[in-house]
């Protein structure tokens, strides 16, 4: 099994694959990556190194990826040698906001109004139609709130564009949402699909902080989100996983915010709380195996562990491990940085109790 990318998603995918008897090869530009640490082989080379990509591809039977920011040229090179799942066109659409939003519009899926901008003049025109407040986002390489700026009434368009540092962007209407949620769908080679229970997602500083399952929404909202996510997965002809992030508006509408054709941070709870984790499901889908059950074994709340917890050195994990219902996952990253995802904790307990435990953990670890 080959995985493009060496981050924590690749690491957890590799753990699932090795548990099922697969050998894992990771392709990652930087050595000693989280995925590389648990792989049989880690190839370290730039994504522009054609010879390294060919060597990687010829050593494996099937290839998937664990993040979007992989050059399309690299995707095409390995896909000529071995099956790549999901297909490269899915990645091409989802790694660029303009293509992603255009796909949603062309296929009639609900989303925030947007306009593509490439100059101060086109930004002014877009503001006149979309209005303020609105959000200007880079077309490429945006995640965890990066590459985004809110625009309010009276904004100096020239200054904003000069500071934007991108030649092309997307201006979106501001959505005063009630909640954020996500659904992860797995789709196999035969077109069969299964969806994981939707997660209710809470963010801090534009980074996912907590995911709650079961989500605290009416069942009609969860069912509608699963239906929409499944329709998008079919429209993209995904073989593998697709995570669909939604806004739930104050008037009860679901709007698609972003797509990710891979395991997703909000699905980490599945590692401990579902019959089949999202990572095992990715493996099953891309290898043409029957998909597993997504049944929830326990209510669960997942909490991301970010780099600021390491400001005084290695945190005291006894704080978490002293709670029997807490499952600690650390990603093996050598350096902790502000905002960097270093690990996560899943609490297998009723939601209100789990949230209380996480707040206690947070206070003790941040003290």
Helices and strands as residue ranges (DSSP letters): E 2-4, H 8-19, E 25-27, G 36-38, E 41-43, H 50-58, E 62-65, H 72-79, E 83-84, H 88-94, H 97-106, E 114-117, H 120-130, E 134-138, E 148-151, H 157-164, E 169-173, E 177-187, E 193-195, E 199-204, E 207-213, H 219-235, E 240-249, E 254-260, G 265-267, H 270-273, H 278-286, E 300-306, G 307-310, H 318-321, E 326-330, E 341-347, H 351-366
